[in-house]
Amino acid sequence: MPHPVITTGPGVTRQVLADHPDLMVVAFRFATGGEGALHSHPHVQATYVAAGRFAFTVAGVETDVGPGDSFVIPGGAVHGCRCLEAGLLIDSFTPRRDDFL
């Protein structure tokens, strides 16, 4: 069952959609101009762009992504994004991000 929607910054919300100790699925909704600040975590992250356009930086490399794109971010890699067109990211984390609960 989905968890509450949490505001994580200007123009950005997070909602845990499903979780298990081994895996978590999370929806991030972005308004145009919203940012996911550069950060890192030990979890492996898979990101699917459900809607919108984003400039993603992973380990110092910036890539523009759009609807239907997906990629994996290794655990420990510094990453973040800027939302170029309002959209939705679906992120999966392994293991679960307990800090999101």
N, C-alpha and C positions, 0 to 999 in steps of 0.2 A: 504494500500500500504506500502511495507517495507520502512524503513528509511535507511540512509547511514550506512555503516559498520564503526565502531569506534574502534580504537585500545585502549584497556584498560590497557595493560601491556605487558611485553615481552611474545610473543607467545599466546596472548589472544585478541580476538575481540568480539564485541557486535553489534547486529543489532536488533532493534525493528521491529518485524514483523507485529504487530497489536496492536492498543491501543484504549481504551475507558476509561472514568474516573473510571469505576468500575473494569477494568481488562486490563492487558497488557501481551503480549506474546513476548518473546525475545530469540534470538538464540545467544549462546556463543560458539565460536569455539576456541579450544585449541590445540596448538602444544604440543608434549610430553615435560613434564617439566614445562609447563605453570602453573601459580597459580592464584587462586582467593583468595586474602588475607582475613584473618579473619575479619568479619564485622557483623553488625546487622542493621536491619531496621524495622520499624513498620509493614511493609506489610507481609501478609502470602504469602509464595512462594511454588509453586509446581514445582519440577524438574523432567524432563524425560531425560534419557540418550539415545540419538539417536545413538551414536557411541562412541567408545573409552572406556577407563577405567580410573576411578578417585578414589582417596582416599578423601572422604568427611568427614569433622569434623563438627558436629552439637552439640552444647551445651557440648563440651568436649569429645564427643564420636566419634571415627573415624570408618568409614565403607567403604569398597571397593565396588564400584558399576560398572556395565557394561551395555552393550546394552540391552534395554528393561526394565531396572530398573527405578522405579519412587518412589518419596517420597515427603512429605510435611515438610516444615520448618516453625514452628510457628513464628509469628511476634515477634520481640525482641530477638530471639535466635541468639547467636553468631555462625557464620558458615563460612566455606571457603573450598577450595579444592585444590588438587594437581593433575595434569593430568599425569597418568601413561602411557597411550597410546593415541596418538592424537585422538581427538574426538569432538563431538557436544552435547551440552546440550540445551534443550528447556525448558525455565523457564516461568512460568506464575505467575503474581503478582496481588494481590488484596489488596487494590485498586491499580490503576496505579502508577508506579514509575515516577512521574513528573521530577525527577532529571535525567532521561534517555532521556528526550525530548530536 
